[in-house]
Amino acid sequence: MARILTGIQSTGAPHLGNLLGAIRPAIDLAHQDDNESFLFIADMHSLTQIKGGSELRENTYSVAAAWMAFGLDTDRTVFYRQSDVTEVTELAWYLNCFFPYQRLTLAHSFKDKSNRLEDVNSGLFSYPMLMAADILLYDAEYVPVGKDQLQHLEMTRDVASRFNHKMGDTFVVPKELIREDTQLIPGVDGGKMSKSKGNTINVFDDPKVLKKHINKNIITNATPLEDSKEPNGSVVYELYKYVASEADAKSLAAKLRAGGYGWGHAKKDLLEALVDGFAQERDEFNRLMSDRSTLDAELKKGAERARLVAQPVLERVRSKIGF
Ligand code: TRP
């Protein structure tokens, strides 16, 4: 049995790209019989950017509701809020004391912003050590991450090895499980869907809002209604393929190629696929968002289970240090 652990950024309700590209595969992995999985919402990392209690709290709730609406089984997976297991900050401090300042200056999370040093807080600077603590606190063996997190994972392995070398074997040195970006879900403008580009589709939106968004913002070319249209490469069709059945996708392609079927019709099909295809998830998301006590109870249950694993590991570290 392998123990896998990963952290989720808490930047608000996940969009279609997150859901199909990251959340669904992560849930599948977490539910595999032989895995024991830990999944947490990294709200302490968010604090490096977000200063405002209600925004932080709401982001955590919408992330938790989205994962649960997509079927995460919170009995099989230890699902918790990072800030509920404060042991992690103690471990982060110890790790900070075993990692060279020089190496931290090379972290992308910091370097990307180092041209505006006045905007960099010390938390952002030592972000990789909090992330290392997230992982090492649970003796995690595998960490599924996107390519952008590889460097952070190397630092985790590095600090674990340094500590083990200096103080004697203490930490499990984790391996990464790279999540290939096989699904490059296009955004409404045709570029990769990402929150920072403002081109997302939020499947949890009210169908009326979705409709407006799709009609207004998905780009199409100006081929007249009666002409034949090439579906491949068009944003509407590329998106449709991700959310409709194979048979429905084929049928839409045929209609577009035949002519007499406009982009407006195709948008309507896409809307329908999004509204109907995610109806159950949307209902569950909304139900959970209006029932904070269930979300709190679920996250609390996860934190209690997480603590049971974290505390003995932290004790091990303390005794090695000499405390
Ligand atoms: N830094 C990760 C990201 O931006 C989130 C994260 C925090 C994480 N702690 C982690 C991922 C521990 C894996 C393991 O996506």
Residues whose N, C-alpha, C, O or C-beta is under 5 A from the ligand:
A	BS01	LIG	L5 T6 G7 I8 Q9 A42 M131 D134 P144
